[in-house]
Amino acid sequence: MQEFPIGIALAVFVGLIIFFKWINILNEYERGVIFRLGRVLGQPKGPGFVFVFWPIDRMVKVSLRTVVLDVPPQDVITRDNVSVKVNAVVYFRVMNPVRAIIEIENYIYATSQLAQTTLRSMLGEVVLDDLLAEREKLNQRLQEVIDRHTDPWGVKVALVEVKQVDLPESMQRAMARQAEAEREKRAKVIHAEGEFLASQRLADAAAVIQLQPAALQLRYLQTLTEIATEKNSTIVFPLPIDTIRMFLEKVHDDK
């Protein structure tokens, strides 16, 4: 029986390797940038079957899914000289695979570094109160600045969110004292407003009693009734002379 030549077997083996290198399958969220002898070959390929004539052609895969990038805590000194630690999260995706490959060496690392430097520089221009209260506006400004710088790379920054702002303990205690003082201030204002309204009502009541003297006598009688129901004791109550004037006049006329 004639043996199969080793050279032919080796050639078949090498041919199979080259053939399988030619066949590539890309997922729905992937695109392939083809380089032929170092030059970009047309538009990105995929998804599905993509033929790459290796070793003449070379393919670089690019994912089109949104990347969630966690920006590590950054030391920031605000405009009012308060040192804080701020971290954020950036959502971005590749819109142009060719530019993402040929314009920047590593677009994920570059976007991460850009987000860190932009976070430090922009938050250093605001005061602490704005950093805590105007976070939505700051997120929008950060997104616009970072997206403007990543646009030449074919990368679209969709959202930037400042996650956490860590304050030093001394500043936390100062803010707690300030909040307590604000609450005391509101309580005093509310109490003063209540006293003012009560004084107005008392003035109105006094004006009514001045026009109707009998109302004062009725108030005396009502007060006696209330005291009698609460205390079972002898009560010395000043009686207005107007109440008994009519009796005194009648006794004087009889004499």
C-alpha angles and dihedrals in degrees: 000000000000115000121234109253114252092220092058091048091051092048091051091049093050090045091054091050092051091045093053090047088056093056115073130169119208124196123234091262095048134084129188124221108207121211117194112194089337097312126106110253110218124289125346114281130229174344106204127013115006122182115214114185097217132223091024093048130045126193128208116197120221125191117222095196121114112268118217107211120192110210109212119235113288127204106237129181110204125218090263090055099256116145113220138162115233130183129183144180126233126203116201141149139193113261098172113035094188094056091043089060104037101034099050133026097221114005095188093054092042092051090049093052092045091051091052096050093043091049092054096044099045098042089049088065096059132069122246094255091056091046090056100037105031098047095132092058091046091051090053093048092049091050093051095048096046092044091052090056096044095047093088087057093056091248122133118205106208102177142004121193127186102220107185140006115200114201126197115257093248090056091047091054091047091051090048090053090047092051091049091050090050091052091050090049092053091047092053092047092050091048092049091049090051091051090049093051091046091051090051091053091048090051090051090049091049090051091053092047090049090056093044111037091182089067089066091054091050089051090053091052092047091051090052090052093051093048092047092055093050103039126039097204144097113288124201105203124177109240116211114240090229089068095061099028093099091055093049092050091050092052091049092051091051090056 
